[in-house]
Amino acid sequence: ICYKCFSIYFGRTEVIDNTLNPDFVRKFILDYFFEERQNLRFDLILPLSMSNQDFLGQAYCTLGEVVGSLGSRSEKALGGIQGKKCGTIIVKAEELSNCRESVMMQFCGNKLDKKDFFGRSDPYLIFYRSNEDSTFTICHKTEVVKNTLNPVWQAFKIPVRALCNGDYDRTIKVEVYDWDRDGGHDFIGEFSTSYRELSRGQSQFNVYEVCTCACVTLLSFLLDIEVTFLDYIKGGFLLQLKWVFHMFCNTQAYLSQTGNPAQPTSLHYMSPYQLNAYAMALKAVGEIIQDYDSDKMFPALGFGAKLPPDGRISHEFALNGNPQNPYCTGIDGVMEAYYQSLKSVQLYGPTNFSPIINHVARYASSVKDGSQYFVLLIITDGVISDMAQTKESIVNAACLPMSIIIVGVGPAEFDAMEELDGDEIRISSRGRYAERDIVQFVPFRDYVDRTGNHILSMARLAKDVLAEIPDQFLSYMRTRGIKPAPAPPPYTPPPYTPPGLPIQTDI
């Protein structure tokens, strides 16, 4: 641990001799968390002896920057030596495979034993995975097919991890039972197989005798690889991710809290010593999510204010003062636009969420091929004037490629925000329920560190605010059948040409 910068030494590569273009072999395994800012520092060292070494340069980035780059490959300039160009470092990230396969299978039975005195059997199958200690754990049970000796069970999907823990040769035991209403199910027979055998599909090898003249046959075997959030990033989907910031400026009910930003009682108070709650929430979330936007240009809008020069009330105005181009460069640009807007507008109510949600939904509705996914961040003091309209807007937006993050600041009651979150009860409007959960709400006060450590407060807030975004994104892509694009081909470094020799080219 370096106590000067609070960094932790993670590891070092091997030494590669006599080259200015080293391609290091050693890999480092890190846990990746979308919702956290994971800072990385790379130091390039030339070892001269056991106790002596030369510093050649260093580079900084976040793990999110690397993962969010095309092909999860990021190129950074090395610095740290004044007046000298130190070259570049290329960092590549790759998701470790963790048996993401699932398999769809269907079985049928033929001439199964008749166990019922009246009528035929009601057969079903139970699948067991073998364990390291030679015991068995149940991993799937089929439905009961009534009154037949020749059942055809429905196809079912099961993760390979659950079926054999990723060991293709591990024993899989299957038992056949006749269902009885009183719970005393009759045993018909059993057979053993393995994932490797099953993967042969429908063949003579997958016809299993369970008792005299009776058998169970595999009808179909279809392998499916479960895609992850990182698969879409590597394929370029998230390079068009759009984060839309909306600063919720004021409500009449809490005018004393959100009023004149020059007064310390205001939630928007611009202290020369520390960030206000709005700015802290914006910076905490923004510094993480900006790594997943290709152009780092963010539309930032405000609402709940009187605008100069005529005092017009607006619920959708550009924080940078340019309604034709509300985009700001990076999170620092959004922060600057926020501070400047506080000097020029007069905070005013009422508090309407629906215009903002509908604004982003209009953009999201025009892009349904998965090439863009929109995330709306609303920072609010908690009071809402158009609850019914907002619920309807959220229900309508639930079928679009977008998510909504709401951060509540101040001491207000946030019951209405909790209702919009929909974690406990799915949000509905006029008897129609949202197709999926797209809202995440957190109250900022729950993350304020009691010791006054604002960096820790911001890290905790960002972690919980962003935790649901990957699953919300995946739920949209999966329900629409949108697959990730293929990752770009692996990077091949150019051939090294020694100084002074001509570079040969083909024309």
C-alpha angles and dihedrals in degrees: 000000000000106000092194094066100011091238124148122225107236106177148295136247127237119274116258115200131219103004139106092200106053119182104203118213103195115096129204122217115218132172109244122214118182092200096055133071105236109190119204131193125192121198119193111211133184108207111215098173140338091284103025131066141159123234110228101177145293140232135202130208141134127255086239090059091055095044092044094053121097107281088002087277121132128184118204132183114241116232141159099108112091115237095004132105106225100188127241139291124216117209121192126190126200129183112237114237112246102180096280092171124121126186132211112210137175128194137188133193130222128202094346119184117278106235103165120084090213116041128348131299127289099218131194136166132235119199121206130193116215118234132215091259092055093255123123131234123201111241105168142012123193126219120269115259107208128229103351141109091201104053126178109203122207118262112262135194123223133170113251087228090062093044100050108348089250093301104123094196097047115120118262114196122202123193125195119213138180109228118231126192093229092057095250095120115190121234112234102175147292143230138191130225140148137235090254091056093046091050089068086075125207106000144115088277092064100054106103127196111222099173138345109322091345124110145171118221131200107231100183141002121192123177120212127186112216109230120220137205090263092055089063092046092052090049092055100251095123093048086085094045109140122206114194116198122206120183109208100214112184154347125199091230091062100034091133089058101042099028127106107006089211090067120083089225091067121095085221094054109148102219118186089219107048144007120267120237093265093051093044092053092047094048094044094054097031098055090059101041096046088073088069098053117087100212100028089225112137128188106225119191134175133203138191101055146107110244128215140278100023101022094245112175112236135184093185117042132145112255090213091054094245110109091182092056114020093167120125127198109247127321091296088059091051091049092050092049090050093053093046093050091054088060095052109035131063113229112238144162165263106087114230121173100174098074090056094047092046090049093059092038090060090060094042092050090061094056113056102143094087095252091116134030121189127214120192117203115199120186110195144168089228109255119112127191101189104045097151093049092045093053090050091049091052093048089051092046094050090083093052131082095263144100131200125219118193121191115190117210129188133029098295124125110260101200092125091051091050089054091053091050091066097197093132100030122019109244116251139182127197091350094309119116125213112262091229140355108271102158127087118183128186129171110231094216091067089065101047108120111231092219091059095251100151094180090060091046091053093047092052092047095049092048095056096037094055099035095096099044098087092051092045090050092048093047090058094046094047097047089050093046092238110158124201116261116250114274115252117263117277117277114260115199115229116255114270115248116196115235114273097024120111119249111240118218136180116233 
